[in-house]
Amino acid sequence: AQTVTQSQPEMSVQEAETVTLSCTYDTSESDYYLFWYKQPPSRQMILVIRQEAYKQQNATENRFSVNFQKAAKSFSLKISDSQLGDAAMYFCAYRSAEGFQKLVFGTGTRLLVSP
Amino acid sequence: NAGVTQTPKFQVLKTGQSMTLQCAQDMNHNSMYWYRQDPGMGLRLIYYSASEGTTDKGEVPNGYNVSRLNKREFSLRLESAAPSQTSVYFCASSNRGNTIYFGEGSWLTVV
């Protein structure tokens, strides 16, 4: 079974600075998808960024980018120019590309942003 | 865009009562899911439906039943609620290979 590990329960960053959230995963599959979801206090699950494992190029969405290291099974999220609105829980998730495709989540990292 | 809609958003139950959480999606997705989220934890899969007419257990199915009423709707039923089922429940949907989209969550308290 696949597992996702987020080893940082909480991270802090100042406005306008850059922060990196870590995620590692364990799988024997070669084709899969990885995601970062943001969960603000409202509890809504918001997709931040998505990466297909077969793509070597790291995904980027505006201020959010990932460092995908397939051999190391690592998938970190970099947030540049941090804003107060970035404060939230961030969940890393894995989804197989084969068979039934459920999401497997990490336990989350709480990001605090200070002025 | 409605996306994934869950009802009710908030519910308080007494131990032993039953209730059904309703979920509907308007994105023509084949797969639907029910997750629960407990404090300090990620989301855990309760049940899923890979396609209309099929349902299967996830990681934590005990105490729950589901119905895939049609392609749009997937309901979650608690037959006899227990305090351990106090949680935030999320319905989600997707098509193969695509992103999973979530509803806004249903906050359930069992006293």
Contacts between the chains, C-beta under 8 A, distances in Angstrom:
chain1	res1	chain2	res2	distance
A	4	B	42	7.7
A	33	B	97	7.7
A	35	B	99	7.1
A	35	B	100	8.0
A	42	B	104	7.5
A	43	B	37	7.6
A	43	B	88	5.7
A	43	B	104	7.4
A	43	B	105	4.6
A	43	B	107	7.8
A	44	B	102	7.2
A	44	B	104	5.3
A	44	B	105	6.8
A	45	B	43	7.7
A	45	B	90	6.5
A	45	B	92	7.8
A	45	B	102	3.9
A	45	B	105	7.8
A	47	B	99	5.7
A	47	B	101	7.7
A	50	B	99	6.0
A	91	B	42	5.6
A	91	B	43	7.4
A	93	B	42	7.9
A	95	B	100	7.1
A	97	B	97	6.6
A	100	B	31	7.7
A	100	B	48	7.1
A	100	B	50	5.1
A	100	B	56	7.5
A	101	B	31	7.1
A	101	B	94	7.1
A	101	B	96	6.4
A	101	B	97	7.5
A	102	B	33	6.7
A	102	B	45	5.5
A	102	B	48	6.0
A	102	B	58	6.9
A	103	B	33	7.7
A	103	B	43	7.3
A	103	B	45	7.7
A	103	B	92	7.7
A	103	B	100	5.3
A	105	B	42	3.3
A	105	B	43	4.9
A	105	B	44	7.7
A	106	B	42	5.6
A	107	B	40	7.0
A	107	B	41	5.9
A	107	B	42	5.1
A	108	B	40	8.0
A	108	B	41	7.8
A	108	B	42	5.7
